Amino acid sequence: MKIPYDSELLPIARKLRNNLTYYERKIWNYLLRDKQLCGYKFTRQKPILNYIVDFYSAKLLLVIEIEGEIHDYKLTYDNSRTERIKQLKIKIITIKNSEIEEDLEKTRDKLVKEIRNRENEILSNPLESPLVGGELGKK
């Protein structure tokens, strides 16, 4: 399934990839880079619709958003973004900066649990799943 996005966001996404926040960099380097987390490829700063999400796994249709204090003031925007992205059958996991700071291993465990749940959701609803032909098993 091809995910729709605004092509004008590509230069912005590239710039953001080169300027990750401290917490995004920490998650990327210690958990997501090079298929470290459950063998799934994640991309950084992925345009989806009119938004740029922090991390995205195409095989799982899964977004990981890292949220700092600024998100406390953007609730309406964040809720709208979440609802629109969910319409594409994409699941969103939110991790707060404080969770990463307090215990990276606990954050890793949370993400592994969420990924395993997502695998089960996809496998138990194959007709609703946008993954065709058993793509989930191909890592």
Residue pairs with C-beta under 8 A, 6 or more apart in sequence:
1 61
1 130
1 131
1 132
3 48
3 58
3 88
3 90
4 48
4 49
4 88
5 46
5 47
5 48
5 49
5 50
6 47
6 49
6 50
7 47
9 47
9 50
9 51
9 52
10 47
12 52
13 45
13 46
13 47
13 52
14 45
16 44
16 45
16 52
17 44
17 45
20 28
20 44
20 45
21 66
21 68
23 66
23 68
23 97
23 100
23 101
24 44
24 54
24 55
24 66
26 100
26 104
27 55
27 64
27 66
27 95
27 100
27 107
28 44
28 55
30 36
30 104
30 108
31 37
31 104
31 107
31 108
31 111
32 42
32 55
32 64
33 42
35 41
35 139
37 108
37 111
37 112
37 115
38 112
38 115
38 116
39 139
40 57
40 59
40 60
40 62
40 115
40 139
41 57
41 58
41 59
42 55
42 56
42 57
42 64
43 55
43 56
43 57
43 58
44 54
44 55
45 52
45 53
45 54
46 52
46 53
46 55
46 56
46 63
48 56
48 63
48 85
48 88
48 90
49 84
49 85
49 88
51 81
51 84
51 85
53 63
53 64
53 65
53 85
53 92
54 63
54 64
54 65
54 66
55 63
55 64
55 65
55 66
56 62
56 63
56 64
59 131
59 135
59 136
59 138
59 139
60 91
60 115
60 118
60 119
60 122
60 136
61 88
61 89
61 90
61 91
61 118
61 122
61 130
61 131
62 90
62 91
62 92
62 93
62 114
62 115
62 118
63 85
63 90
63 91
63 92
63 93
64 92
64 93
64 95
64 111
65 92
65 93
65 94
65 95
66 95
66 96
66 97
66 100
67 78
67 94
67 95
67 96
67 97
68 96
68 97
69 97
71 78
82 92
85 92
86 92
89 128
89 129
89 130
91 114
91 118
91 121
93 111
93 114
95 107
95 110
95 111
99 106
99 107
99 110
100 107
119 136
122 129
122 131
122 136
123 136
